[in-house]
Amino acid sequence: DVKEALLKVLSVVPRTEVIEDTGDYIHTESTSRIFKFVDDAEFYLPKGENVIQVRSASRVGESDLGVNRRRIEQIRLALVDLLG
């Protein structure tokens, strides 16, 4: 199951916590190590579709220097490895 795999991957992402899980929607918060900035990521798994829609954003600041993009890419690669 893709959702179970996604939750498994999210459980090992450093400083990341699942805040909401409502079946086809997952909301996470990730906290930066040094400055403790919080970033939000949302994952939507539409029923009957073979995709995961993702939104990731910093709560504060002008730029996160690509941290959110790298985190989401790491999650994607981990899912590919896990699901084969």
C-alpha positions in Angstrom: 0.0 0.0 0.0 1.4 3.3 -1.1 0.1 5.2 1.9 1.6 2.8 4.4 5.0 3.1 2.5 4.7 6.9 2.6 4.0 6.9 6.4 6.9 4.5 6.9 9.3 6.9 5.0 8.0 9.9 6.8 8.6 8.2 10.2 12.3 8.2 9.6 12.7 11.7 8.1 14.7 13.6 10.7 12.8 16.1 12.8 9.5 15.4 11.0 6.2 14.7 12.6 2.9 13.6 11.1 0.4 16.2 12.3 -2.7 15.0 10.5 -3.7 11.8 8.7 -7.2 11.7 7.3 -7.2 8.8 4.9 -6.2 10.4 1.7 -4.4 13.4 3.2 -1.3 13.6 5.3 0.1 16.8 6.8 3.7 16.9 8.3 5.8 19.5 10.1 9.6 19.4 9.8 11.7 21.5 12.2 15.1 22.8 11.2 18.0 21.7 13.3 19.7 25.0 14.1 17.1 27.8 14.0 14.0 25.6 14.7 12.1 26.9 11.7 9.0 24.8 10.9 8.2 23.7 7.4 4.9 22.2 6.3 4.4 19.4 3.8 1.1 18.1 2.6 0.5 14.8 0.7 -2.8 14.1 -1.1 -3.4 10.6 -2.4 -6.5 10.8 -4.6 -8.5 7.6 -4.7 -8.3 5.8 -8.0 -5.3 7.7 -9.2 -1.7 6.5 -9.3 -0.2 9.8 -8.0 0.7 11.6 -4.8 0.2 15.3 -4.9 2.7 17.2 -2.7 2.9 20.7 -1.4 5.8 21.9 0.8 6.5 25.3 2.1 8.4 27.3 4.7 6.3 29.1 7.3 8.7 32.1 7.6 11.4 33.8 5.6 12.0 34.6 2.0 14.0 31.5 1.1 14.8 28.1 2.7 17.8 27.7 0.3 16.2 24.6 -1.3 15.7 22.6 1.9 12.1 21.8 1.3 12.8 20.7 -2.3 15.6 18.4 -1.2 13.5 16.9 1.6 10.6 16.1 -0.8 13.1 14.6 -3.3 14.6 12.4 -0.6 11.1 11.2 0.4 10.3 10.5 -3.3 13.5 8.5 -3.7 12.9 6.5 -0.5 9.4 5.7 -1.8 10.8 4.5 -5.1 13.3 2.2 -3.3 10.6 0.9 -0.9 8.0 0.2 -3.5 10.4 -1.1 -6.2 
